[in-house]
Amino acid sequence: MFVDGCFWHGCPEHATWPKKNAEFWRDKILTNRERDDDTNARLRAEGWEVIRVWSHEDAVDAADRVEALVRARQSNQESW
Ligand SMILES: [Zn+2]
């Protein structure tokens, strides 16, 4: 599970695109996002489940998502 900072990873709700050195920051944030996608793809290819949580998200909601996923995987295994 990753917790992504709203600024650094370009959260759709809170992303701010600084006007000063705009190009530098835009490249920086977009590069982070591309790396996130690449990391997700590599982990999923290895059979990992990837959960990304924005730093603005409620911790209890995030924990519920993790729990739901774990339970879903467990019930899949039981049906095998
Ligand atoms: Zn956010």
PDB file of the backbone (N, CA, C, O) and the ligand in Angstrom, with CONECT records:
HET     ZN  A 101       1
ATOM      1  N   MET A   1       0.836  -1.189   0.000  1.00  0.00           N
ATOM      2  CA  MET A   1       0.000   0.000   0.000  1.00  0.00           C
ATOM      3  C   MET A   1       0.878   1.248   0.000  1.00  0.00           C
ATOM      4  O   MET A   1       1.854   1.343   0.745  1.00  0.00           O
ATOM      5  N   PHE A   2       0.516   2.183  -0.836  1.00  0.00           N
ATOM      6  CA  PHE A   2       1.245   3.442  -0.926  1.00  0.00           C
ATOM      7  C   PHE A   2       0.342   4.575  -0.455  1.00  0.00           C
ATOM      8  O   PHE A   2      -0.864   4.564  -0.702  1.00  0.00           O
ATOM      9  N   VAL A   3       0.924   5.532   0.211  1.00  0.00           N
ATOM     10  CA  VAL A   3       0.191   6.758   0.512  1.00  0.00           C
ATOM     11  C   VAL A   3       0.868   7.863  -0.287  1.00  0.00           C
ATOM     12  O   VAL A   3       2.016   8.228  -0.033  1.00  0.00           O
ATOM     13  N   ASP A   4       0.126   8.384  -1.257  1.00  0.00           N
ATOM     14  CA  ASP A   4       0.686   9.375  -2.168  1.00  0.00           C
ATOM     15  C   ASP A   4       0.347  10.789  -1.705  1.00  0.00           C
ATOM     16  O   ASP A   4      -0.810  11.097  -1.415  1.00  0.00           O
ATOM     17  N   GLY A   5       1.335  11.620  -1.642  1.00  0.00           N
ATOM     18  CA  GLY A   5       1.120  13.029  -1.302  1.00  0.00           C
ATOM     19  C   GLY A   5       0.357  13.728  -2.409  1.00  0.00           C
ATOM     20  O   GLY A   5       0.670  13.561  -3.588  1.00  0.00           O
ATOM     21  N   CYS A   6      -0.650  14.515  -2.032  1.00  0.00           N
ATOM     22  CA  CYS A   6      -1.511  15.180  -3.011  1.00  0.00           C
ATOM     23  C   CYS A   6      -0.711  16.072  -3.961  1.00  0.00           C
ATOM     24  O   CYS A   6      -0.988  16.117  -5.159  1.00  0.00           O
ATOM     25  N   PHE A   7       0.258  16.765  -3.431  1.00  0.00           N
ATOM     26  CA  PHE A   7       1.057  17.645  -4.289  1.00  0.00           C
ATOM     27  C   PHE A   7       2.003  16.842  -5.166  1.00  0.00           C
ATOM     28  O   PHE A   7       2.017  17.013  -6.385  1.00  0.00           O
ATOM     29  N   TRP A   8       2.782  15.976  -4.562  1.00  0.00           N
ATOM     30  CA  TRP A   8       3.857  15.286  -5.284  1.00  0.00           C
ATOM     31  C   TRP A   8       3.348  14.338  -6.343  1.00  0.00           C
ATOM     32  O   TRP A   8       4.027  14.091  -7.340  1.00  0.00           O
ATOM     33  N   HIS A   9       2.161  13.805  -6.136  1.00  0.00           N
ATOM     34  CA  HIS A   9       1.648  12.817  -7.083  1.00  0.00           C
ATOM     35  C   HIS A   9       0.466  13.344  -7.897  1.00  0.00           C
ATOM     36  O   HIS A   9      -0.164  12.595  -8.643  1.00  0.00           O
ATOM     37  N   GLY A  10       0.173  14.629  -7.750  1.00  0.00           N
ATOM     38  CA  GLY A  10      -0.846  15.244  -8.596  1.00  0.00           C
ATOM     39  C   GLY A  10      -2.247  14.739  -8.346  1.00  0.00           C
ATOM     40  O   GLY A  10      -2.943  14.327  -9.274  1.00  0.00           O
ATOM     41  N   CYS A  11      -2.667  14.772  -7.074  1.00  0.00           N
ATOM     42  CA  CYS A  11      -4.028  14.376  -6.724  1.00  0.00           C
ATOM     43  C   CYS A  11      -5.052  15.168  -7.547  1.00  0.00           C
ATOM     44  O   CYS A  11      -4.923  16.384  -7.692  1.00  0.00           O
ATOM     45  N   PRO A  12      -6.089  14.468  -8.095  1.00  0.00           N
ATOM     46  CA  PRO A  12      -7.078  15.180  -8.910  1.00  0.00           C
ATOM     47  C   PRO A  12      -7.849  16.240  -8.128  1.00  0.00           C
ATOM     48  O   PRO A  12      -8.353  17.193  -8.721  1.00  0.00           O
ATOM     49  N   GLU A  13      -7.948  16.090  -6.813  1.00  0.00           N
ATOM     50  CA  GLU A  13      -8.686  17.076  -6.016  1.00  0.00           C
ATOM     51  C   GLU A  13      -7.820  18.233  -5.538  1.00  0.00           C
ATOM     52  O   GLU A  13      -8.291  19.366  -5.435  1.00  0.00           O
ATOM     53  N   HIS A  14      -6.565  17.952  -5.250  1.00  0.00           N
ATOM     54  CA  HIS A  14      -5.748  18.973  -4.595  1.00  0.00           C
ATOM     55  C   HIS A  14      -4.483  19.354  -5.348  1.00  0.00           C
ATOM     56  O   HIS A  14      -3.676  20.139  -4.850  1.00  0.00           O
ATOM     57  N   ALA A  15      -4.306  18.815  -6.522  1.00  0.00           N
ATOM     58  CA  ALA A  15      -3.071  19.141  -7.239  1.00  0.00           C
ATOM     59  C   ALA A  15      -2.995  20.651  -7.447  1.00  0.00           C
ATOM     60  O   ALA A  15      -3.961  21.280  -7.880  1.00  0.00           O
ATOM     61  N   THR A  16      -1.872  21.202  -7.143  1.00  0.00           N
ATOM     62  CA  THR A  16      -1.646  22.609  -7.444  1.00  0.00           C
ATOM     63  C   THR A  16      -0.458  22.647  -8.383  1.00  0.00           C
ATOM     64  O   THR A  16       0.522  21.927  -8.194  1.00  0.00           O
ATOM     65  N   TRP A  17      -0.551  23.469  -9.369  1.00  0.00           N
ATOM     66  CA  TRP A  17       0.513  23.546 -10.359  1.00  0.00           C
ATOM     67  C   TRP A  17       1.184  24.908 -10.182  1.00  0.00           C
ATOM     68  O   TRP A  17       0.687  25.925 -10.665  1.00  0.00           O
ATOM     69  N   PRO A  18       2.320  24.910  -9.482  1.00  0.00           N
ATOM     70  CA  PRO A  18       2.960  26.190  -9.170  1.00  0.00           C
ATOM     71  C   PRO A  18       3.240  27.016 -10.426  1.00  0.00           C
ATOM     72  O   PRO A  18       3.602  26.486 -11.477  1.00  0.00           O
ATOM     73  N   LYS A  19       3.061  28.323 -10.285  1.00  0.00           N
ATOM     74  CA  LYS A  19       3.313  29.216 -11.425  1.00  0.00           C
ATOM     75  C   LYS A  19       4.795  29.530 -11.560  1.00  0.00           C
ATOM     76  O   LYS A  19       5.318  29.700 -12.661  1.00  0.00           O
ATOM     77  N   LYS A  20       5.451  29.602 -10.419  1.00  0.00           N
ATOM     78  CA  LYS A  20       6.884  29.849 -10.450  1.00  0.00           C
ATOM     79  C   LYS A  20       7.585  28.555 -10.820  1.00  0.00           C
ATOM     80  O   LYS A  20       7.277  27.503 -10.260  1.00  0.00           O
ATOM     81  N   ASN A  21       8.519  28.615 -11.750  1.00  0.00           N
ATOM     82  CA  ASN A  21       9.200  27.406 -12.237  1.00  0.00           C
ATOM     83  C   ASN A  21       8.177  26.359 -12.693  1.00  0.00           C
ATOM     84  O   ASN A  21       8.338  25.163 -12.448  1.00  0.00           O
ATOM     85  N   ALA A  22       7.129  26.836 -13.356  1.00  0.00           N
ATOM     86  CA  ALA A  22       5.996  25.970 -13.712  1.00  0.00           C
ATOM     87  C   ALA A  22       6.436  24.717 -14.457  1.00  0.00           C
ATOM     88  O   ALA A  22       5.955  23.617 -14.184  1.00  0.00           O
ATOM     89  N   GLU A  23       7.348  24.896 -15.393  1.00  0.00           N
ATOM     90  CA  GLU A  23       7.749  23.759 -16.217  1.00  0.00           C
ATOM     91  C   GLU A  23       8.465  22.699 -15.384  1.00  0.00           C
ATOM     92  O   GLU A  23       8.225  21.501 -15.535  1.00  0.00           O
ATOM     93  N   PHE A  24       9.342  23.165 -14.508  1.00  0.00           N
ATOM     94  CA  PHE A  24      10.072  22.250 -13.622  1.00  0.00           C
ATOM     95  C   PHE A  24       9.099  21.421 -12.798  1.00  0.00           C
ATOM     96  O   PHE A  24       9.218  20.197 -12.741  1.00  0.00           O
ATOM     97  N   TRP A  25       8.132  22.082 -12.155  1.00  0.00           N
ATOM     98  CA  TRP A  25       7.202  21.363 -11.278  1.00  0.00           C
ATOM     99  C   TRP A  25       6.276  20.443 -12.053  1.00  0.00           C
ATOM    100  O   TRP A  25       5.950  19.343 -11.607  1.00  0.00           O
ATOM    101  N   ARG A  26       5.860  20.912 -13.215  1.00  0.00           N
ATOM    102  CA  ARG A  26       4.969  20.098 -14.043  1.00  0.00           C
ATOM    103  C   ARG A  26       5.685  18.797 -14.426  1.00  0.00           C
ATOM    104  O   ARG A  26       5.119  17.712 -14.291  1.00  0.00           O
ATOM    105  N   ASP A  27       6.912  18.906 -14.898  1.00  0.00           N
ATOM    106  CA  ASP A  27       7.699  17.727 -15.252  1.00  0.00           C
ATOM    107  C   ASP A  27       7.882  16.804 -14.059  1.00  0.00           C
ATOM    108  O   ASP A  27       7.764  15.584 -14.166  1.00  0.00           O
ATOM    109  N   LYS A  28       8.175  17.419 -12.922  1.00  0.00           N
ATOM    110  CA  LYS A  28       8.440  16.657 -11.697  1.00  0.00           C
ATOM    111  C   LYS A  28       7.214  15.806 -11.314  1.00  0.00           C
ATOM    112  O   LYS A  28       7.324  14.608 -11.056  1.00  0.00           O
ATOM    113  N   ILE A  29       6.054  16.461 -11.285  1.00  0.00           N
ATOM    114  CA  ILE A  29       4.830  15.776 -10.863  1.00  0.00           C
ATOM    115  C   ILE A  29       4.420  14.720 -11.897  1.00  0.00           C
ATOM    116  O   ILE A  29       4.017  13.612 -11.543  1.00  0.00           O
ATOM    117  N   LEU A  30       4.530  15.081 -13.171  1.00  0.00           N
ATOM    118  CA  LEU A  30       4.154  14.111 -14.205  1.00  0.00           C
ATOM    119  C   LEU A  30       5.092  12.907 -14.207  1.00  0.00           C
ATOM    120  O   LEU A  30       4.663  11.779 -14.449  1.00  0.00           O
ATOM    121  N   THR A  31       6.362  13.149 -13.939  1.00  0.00           N
ATOM    122  CA  THR A  31       7.326  12.043 -13.850  1.00  0.00           C
ATOM    123  C   THR A  31       6.988  11.134 -12.677  1.00  0.00           C
ATOM    124  O   THR A  31       7.058   9.910 -12.796  1.00  0.00           O
ATOM    125  N   ASN A  32       6.622  11.729 -11.543  1.00  0.00           N
ATOM    126  CA  ASN A  32       6.212  10.920 -10.388  1.00  0.00           C
ATOM    127  C   ASN A  32       5.027  10.035 -10.748  1.00  0.00           C
ATOM    128  O   ASN A  32       4.991   8.853 -10.408  1.00  0.00           O
ATOM    129  N   ARG A  33       4.062  10.623 -11.440  1.00  0.00           N
ATOM    130  CA  ARG A  33       2.857   9.855 -11.790  1.00  0.00           C
ATOM    131  C   ARG A  33       3.176   8.714 -12.750  1.00  0.00           C
ATOM    132  O   ARG A  33       2.637   7.615 -12.623  1.00  0.00           O
ATOM    133  N   GLU A  34       4.046   8.981 -13.700  1.00  0.00           N
ATOM    134  CA  GLU A  34       4.439   7.907 -14.625  1.00  0.00           C
ATOM    135  C   GLU A  34       5.141   6.795 -13.870  1.00  0.00           C
ATOM    136  O   GLU A  34       4.919   5.615 -14.138  1.00  0.00           O
ATOM    137  N   ARG A  35       5.995   7.175 -12.919  1.00  0.00           N
ATOM    138  CA  ARG A  35       6.707   6.166 -12.140  1.00  0.00           C
ATOM    139  C   ARG A  35       5.717   5.356 -11.287  1.00  0.00           C
ATOM    140  O   ARG A  35       5.880   4.146 -11.126  1.00  0.00           O
ATOM    141  N   ASP A  36       4.691   6.025 -10.743  1.00  0.00           N
ATOM    142  CA  ASP A  36       3.661   5.316  -9.979  1.00  0.00           C
ATOM    143  C   ASP A  36       2.990   4.249 -10.849  1.00  0.00           C
ATOM    144  O   ASP A  36       2.805   3.110 -10.419  1.00  0.00           O
ATOM    145  N   ASP A  37       2.629   4.632 -12.075  1.00  0.00           N
ATOM    146  CA  ASP A  37       1.967   3.682 -12.985  1.00  0.00           C
ATOM    147  C   ASP A  37       2.887   2.507 -13.285  1.00  0.00           C
ATOM    148  O   ASP A  37       2.457   1.354 -13.316  1.00  0.00           O
ATOM    149  N   ASP A  38       4.159   2.821 -13.504  1.00  0.00           N
ATOM    150  CA  ASP A  38       5.130   1.784 -13.813  1.00  0.00           C
ATOM    151  C   ASP A  38       5.309   0.837 -12.623  1.00  0.00           C
ATOM    152  O   ASP A  38       5.368  -0.381 -12.787  1.00  0.00           O
ATOM    153  N   THR A  39       5.393   1.418 -11.426  1.00  0.00           N
ATOM    154  CA  THR A  39       5.539   0.607 -10.207  1.00  0.00           C
ATOM    155  C   THR A  39       4.330  -0.311 -10.036  1.00  0.00           C
ATOM    156  O   THR A  39       4.479  -1.497  -9.742  1.00  0.00           O
ATOM    157  N   ASN A  40       3.133   0.245 -10.223  1.00  0.00           N
ATOM    158  CA  ASN A  40       1.903  -0.557 -10.105  1.00  0.00           C
ATOM    159  C   ASN A  40       1.944  -1.740 -11.073  1.00  0.00           C
ATOM    160  O   ASN A  40       1.659  -2.879 -10.703  1.00  0.00           O
ATOM    161  N   ALA A  41       2.302  -1.442 -12.308  1.00  0.00           N
ATOM    162  CA  ALA A  41       2.303  -2.480 -13.345  1.00  0.00           C
ATOM    163  C   ALA A  41       3.297  -3.586 -13.002  1.00  0.00           C
ATOM    164  O   ALA A  41       3.002  -4.769 -13.172  1.00  0.00           O
ATOM    165  N   ARG A  42       4.481  -3.192 -12.516  1.00  0.00           N
ATOM    166  CA  ARG A  42       5.496  -4.195 -12.185  1.00  0.00           C
ATOM    167  C   ARG A  42       5.055  -5.066 -11.020  1.00  0.00           C
ATOM    168  O   ARG A  42       5.233  -6.284 -11.041  1.00  0.00           O
ATOM    169  N   LEU A  43       4.477  -4.436 -10.004  1.00  0.00           N
ATOM    170  CA  LEU A  43       4.034  -5.205  -8.834  1.00  0.00           C
ATOM    171  C   LEU A  43       2.896  -6.152  -9.208  1.00  0.00           C
ATOM    172  O   LEU A  43       2.875  -7.308  -8.785  1.00  0.00           O
ATOM    173  N   ARG A  44       1.949  -5.651 -10.006  1.00  0.00           N
ATOM    174  CA  ARG A  44       0.807  -6.499 -10.398  1.00  0.00           C
ATOM    175  C   ARG A  44       1.270  -7.668 -11.243  1.00  0.00           C
ATOM    176  O   ARG A  44       0.727  -8.769 -11.154  1.00  0.00           O
ATOM    177  N   ALA A  45       2.282  -7.418 -12.065  1.00  0.00           N
ATOM    178  CA  ALA A  45       2.831  -8.498 -12.891  1.00  0.00           C
ATOM    179  C   ALA A  45       3.442  -9.595 -12.021  1.00  0.00           C
ATOM    180  O   ALA A  45       3.486 -10.760 -12.418  1.00  0.00           O
ATOM    181  N   GLU A  46       3.915  -9.213 -10.826  1.00  0.00           N
ATOM    182  CA  GLU A  46       4.499 -10.187  -9.891  1.00  0.00           C
ATOM    183  C   GLU A  46       3.439 -10.800  -8.979  1.00  0.00           C
ATOM    184  O   GLU A  46       3.765 -11.603  -8.105  1.00  0.00           O
ATOM    185  N   GLY A  47       2.170 -10.425  -9.176  1.00  0.00           N
ATOM    186  CA  GLY A  47       1.089 -11.002  -8.393  1.00  0.00           C
ATOM    187  C   GLY A  47       0.730 -10.235  -7.129  1.00  0.00           C
ATOM    188  O   GLY A  47      -0.048 -10.721  -6.307  1.00  0.00           O
ATOM    189  N   TRP A  48       1.289  -9.040  -6.968  1.00  0.00           N
ATOM    190  CA  TRP A  48       0.946  -8.220  -5.810  1.00  0.00           C
ATOM    191  C   TRP A  48      -0.319  -7.430  -6.076  1.00  0.00           C
ATOM    192  O   TRP A  48      -0.628  -7.083  -7.216  1.00  0.00           O
ATOM    193  N   GLU A  49      -1.024  -7.161  -5.035  1.00  0.00           N
ATOM    194  CA  GLU A  49      -2.176  -6.271  -5.106  1.00  0.00           C
ATOM    195  C   GLU A  49      -1.667  -4.883  -4.717  1.00  0.00           C
ATOM    196  O   GLU A  49      -0.984  -4.733  -3.704  1.00  0.00           O
ATOM    197  N   VAL A  50      -1.989  -3.900  -5.495  1.00  0.00           N
ATOM    198  CA  VAL A  50      -1.488  -2.547  -5.214  1.00  0.00           C
ATOM    199  C   VAL A  50      -2.652  -1.655  -4.799  1.00  0.00           C
ATOM    200  O   VAL A  50      -3.656  -1.559  -5.504  1.00  0.00           O
ATOM    201  N   ILE A  51      -2.507  -1.017  -3.669  1.00  0.00           N
ATOM    202  CA  ILE A  51      -3.509  -0.051  -3.223  1.00  0.00           C
ATOM    203  C   ILE A  51      -2.798   1.282  -3.062  1.00  0.00           C
ATOM    204  O   ILE A  51      -1.770   1.373  -2.391  1.00  0.00           O
ATOM    205  N   ARG A  52      -3.344   2.295  -3.674  1.00  0.00           N
ATOM    206  CA  ARG A  52      -2.793   3.640  -3.499  1.00  0.00           C
ATOM    207  C   ARG A  52      -3.828   4.512  -2.818  1.00  0.00           C
ATOM    208  O   ARG A  52      -4.992   4.558  -3.217  1.00  0.00           O
ATOM    209  N   VAL A  53      -3.386   5.189  -1.800  1.00  0.00           N
ATOM    210  CA  VAL A  53      -4.260   6.046  -1.012  1.00  0.00           C
ATOM    211  C   VAL A  53      -3.698   7.458  -1.103  1.00  0.00           C
ATOM    212  O   VAL A  53      -2.492   7.664  -0.970  1.00  0.00           O
ATOM    213  N   TRP A  54      -4.574   8.420  -1.329  1.00  0.00           N
ATOM    214  CA  TRP A  54      -4.120   9.819  -1.315  1.00  0.00           C
ATOM    215  C   TRP A  54      -3.928  10.270   0.118  1.00  0.00           C
ATOM    216  O   TRP A  54      -4.623   9.815   1.027  1.00  0.00           O
ATOM    217  N   SER A  55      -2.986  11.161   0.307  1.00  0.00           N
ATOM    218  CA  SER A  55      -2.722  11.616   1.679  1.00  0.00           C
ATOM    219  C   SER A  55      -3.923  12.373   2.258  1.00  0.00           C
ATOM    220  O   SER A  55      -4.009  12.530   3.476  1.00  0.00           O
ATOM    221  N   HIS A  56      -4.855  12.848   1.417  1.00  0.00           N
ATOM    222  CA  HIS A  56      -6.031  13.550   1.948  1.00  0.00           C
ATOM    223  C   HIS A  56      -7.122  12.569   2.406  1.00  0.00           C
ATOM    224  O   HIS A  56      -8.058  12.966   3.101  1.00  0.00           O
ATOM    225  N   GLU A  57      -7.004  11.296   2.021  1.00  0.00           N
ATOM    226  CA  GLU A  57      -8.081  10.348   2.333  1.00  0.00           C
ATOM    227  C   GLU A  57      -8.140  10.012   3.813  1.00  0.00           C
ATOM    228  O   GLU A  57      -7.131  10.011   4.518  1.00  0.00           O
ATOM    229  N   ASP A  58      -9.334   9.732   4.250  1.00  0.00           N
ATOM    230  CA  ASP A  58      -9.561   9.337   5.633  1.00  0.00           C
ATOM    231  C   ASP A  58      -8.901   7.979   5.890  1.00  0.00           C
ATOM    232  O   ASP A  58      -9.068   7.044   5.107  1.00  0.00           O
ATOM    233  N   ALA A  59      -8.157   7.879   6.987  1.00  0.00           N
ATOM    234  CA  ALA A  59      -7.403   6.649   7.279  1.00  0.00           C
ATOM    235  C   ALA A  59      -8.331   5.454   7.477  1.00  0.00           C
ATOM    236  O   ALA A  59      -7.996   4.335   7.089  1.00  0.00           O
ATOM    237  N   VAL A  60      -9.490   5.688   8.077  1.00  0.00           N
ATOM    238  CA  VAL A  60     -10.428   4.581   8.313  1.00  0.00           C
ATOM    239  C   VAL A  60     -10.979   4.073   6.971  1.00  0.00           C
ATOM    240  O   VAL A  60     -11.109   2.866   6.764  1.00  0.00           O
ATOM    241  N   ASP A  61     -11.295   4.994   6.079  1.00  0.00           N
ATOM    242  CA  ASP A  61     -11.765   4.586   4.747  1.00  0.00           C
ATOM    243  C   ASP A  61     -10.696   3.773   4.029  1.00  0.00           C
ATOM    244  O   ASP A  61     -10.981   2.760   3.389  1.00  0.00           O
ATOM    245  N   ALA A  62      -9.463   4.243   4.153  1.00  0.00           N
ATOM    246  CA  ALA A  62      -8.350   3.535   3.502  1.00  0.00           C
ATOM    247  C   ALA A  62      -8.213   2.134   4.083  1.00  0.00           C
ATOM    248  O   ALA A  62      -8.025   1.166   3.345  1.00  0.00           O
ATOM    249  N   ALA A  63      -8.305   2.028   5.399  1.00  0.00           N
ATOM    250  CA  ALA A  63      -8.208   0.712   6.054  1.00  0.00           C
ATOM    251  C   ALA A  63      -9.355  -0.194   5.609  1.00  0.00           C
ATOM    252  O   ALA A  63      -9.164  -1.396   5.422  1.00  0.00           O
ATOM    253  N   ASP A  64     -10.543   0.382   5.441  1.00  0.00           N
ATOM    254  CA  ASP A  64     -11.695  -0.401   4.961  1.00  0.00           C
ATOM    255  C   ASP A  64     -11.432  -0.963   3.564  1.00  0.00           C
ATOM    256  O   ASP A  64     -11.798  -2.099   3.260  1.00  0.00           O
ATOM    257  N   ARG A  65     -10.799  -0.159   2.730  1.00  0.00           N
ATOM    258  CA  ARG A  65     -10.482  -0.630   1.368  1.00  0.00           C
ATOM    259  C   ARG A  65      -9.531  -1.808   1.418  1.00  0.00           C
ATOM    260  O   ARG A  65      -9.699  -2.790   0.695  1.00  0.00           O
ATOM    261  N   VAL A  66      -8.523  -1.699   2.287  1.00  0.00           N
ATOM    262  CA  VAL A  66      -7.549  -2.787   2.425  1.00  0.00           C
ATOM    263  C   VAL A  66      -8.259  -4.043   2.939  1.00  0.00           C
ATOM    264  O   VAL A  66      -8.044  -5.142   2.428  1.00  0.00           O
ATOM    265  N   GLU A  67      -9.098  -3.866   3.948  1.00  0.00           N
ATOM    266  CA  GLU A  67      -9.807  -5.007   4.530  1.00  0.00           C
ATOM    267  C   GLU A  67     -10.697  -5.688   3.483  1.00  0.00           C
ATOM    268  O   GLU A  67     -10.716  -6.914   3.371  1.00  0.00           O
ATOM    269  N   ALA A  68     -11.425  -4.881   2.729  1.00  0.00           N
ATOM    270  CA  ALA A  68     -12.329  -5.433   1.711  1.00  0.00           C
ATOM    271  C   ALA A  68     -11.545  -6.252   0.689  1.00  0.00           C
ATOM    272  O   ALA A  68     -11.987  -7.315   0.252  1.00  0.00           O
ATOM    273  N   LEU A  69     -10.384  -5.742   0.320  1.00  0.00           N
ATOM    274  CA  LEU A  69      -9.561  -6.435  -0.668  1.00  0.00           C
ATOM    275  C   LEU A  69      -9.033  -7.758  -0.121  1.00  0.00           C
ATOM    276  O   LEU A  69      -9.055  -8.784  -0.800  1.00  0.00           O
ATOM    277  N   VAL A  70      -8.560  -7.709   1.117  1.00  0.00           N
ATOM    278  CA  VAL A  70      -8.028  -8.926   1.744  1.00  0.00           C
ATOM    279  C   VAL A  70      -9.136  -9.977   1.839  1.00  0.00           C
ATOM    280  O   VAL A  70      -8.919 -11.148   1.528  1.00  0.00           O
ATOM    281  N   ARG A  71     -10.319  -9.549   2.270  1.00  0.00           N
ATOM    282  CA  ARG A  71     -11.438 -10.500   2.396  1.00  0.00           C
ATOM    283  C   ARG A  71     -11.832 -11.072   1.043  1.00  0.00           C
ATOM    284  O   ARG A  71     -12.130 -12.261   0.931  1.00  0.00           O
ATOM    285  N   ALA A  72     -11.834 -10.230   0.018  1.00  0.00           N
ATOM    286  CA  ALA A  72     -12.190 -10.699  -1.323  1.00  0.00           C
ATOM    287  C   ALA A  72     -11.194 -11.759  -1.791  1.00  0.00           C
ATOM    288  O   ALA A  72     -11.574 -12.764  -2.391  1.00  0.00           O
ATOM    289  N   ARG A  73      -9.930 -11.520  -1.509  1.00  0.00           N
ATOM    290  CA  ARG A  73      -8.899 -12.487  -1.927  1.00  0.00           C
ATOM    291  C   ARG A  73      -9.042 -13.787  -1.145  1.00  0.00           C
ATOM    292  O   ARG A  73      -8.874 -14.873  -1.699  1.00  0.00           O
ATOM    293  N   GLN A  74      -9.355 -13.671   0.155  1.00  0.00           N
ATOM    294  CA  GLN A  74      -9.518 -14.881   0.969  1.00  0.00           C
ATOM    295  C   GLN A  74     -10.686 -15.711   0.457  1.00  0.00           C
ATOM    296  O   GLN A  74     -10.579 -16.933   0.355  1.00  0.00           O
ATOM    297  N   SER A  75     -11.808 -15.056   0.134  1.00  0.00           N
ATOM    298  CA  SER A  75     -12.961 -15.829  -0.306  1.00  0.00           C
ATOM    299  C   SER A  75     -12.703 -16.443  -1.684  1.00  0.00           C
ATOM    300  O   SER A  75     -13.245 -17.501  -2.003  1.00  0.00           O
ATOM    301  N   ASN A  76     -11.886 -15.791  -2.491  1.00  0.00           N
ATOM    302  CA  ASN A  76     -11.484 -16.411  -3.760  1.00  0.00           C
ATOM    303  C   ASN A  76     -10.706 -17.692  -3.538  1.00  0.00           C
ATOM    304  O   ASN A  76     -10.912 -18.694  -4.224  1.00  0.00           O
ATOM    305  N   GLN A  77      -9.806 -17.640  -2.563  1.00  0.00           N
ATOM    306  CA  GLN A  77      -8.979 -18.813  -2.284  1.00  0.00           C
ATOM    307  C   GLN A  77      -9.825 -19.964  -1.763  1.00  0.00           C
ATOM    308  O   GLN A  77      -9.597 -21.123  -2.111  1.00  0.00           O
ATOM    309  N   GLU A  78     -10.823 -19.628  -0.909  1.00  0.00           N
ATOM    310  CA  GLU A  78     -11.663 -20.680  -0.359  1.00  0.00           C
ATOM    311  C   GLU A  78     -12.461 -21.397  -1.441  1.00  0.00           C
ATOM    312  O   GLU A  78     -12.752 -22.586  -1.314  1.00  0.00           O
ATOM    313  N   SER A  79     -12.807 -20.695  -2.482  1.00  0.00           N
ATOM    314  CA  SER A  79     -13.628 -21.319  -3.513  1.00  0.00           C
ATOM    315  C   SER A  79     -12.809 -22.176  -4.478  1.00  0.00           C
ATOM    316  O   SER A  79     -13.379 -22.837  -5.347  1.00  0.00           O
ATOM    317  N   TRP A  80     -11.484 -22.175  -4.341  1.00  0.00           N
ATOM    318  CA  TRP A  80     -10.667 -22.980  -5.251  1.00  0.00           C
ATOM    319  C   TRP A  80     -10.750 -24.435  -4.931  1.00  0.00           C
ATOM    320  O   TRP A  80     -10.121 -25.252  -5.602  1.00  0.00           O
TER     321      TRP A  80
HETATM  322 ZN    ZN A 101      -5.732  15.254  -2.358  1.00  0.00          ZN2+
END
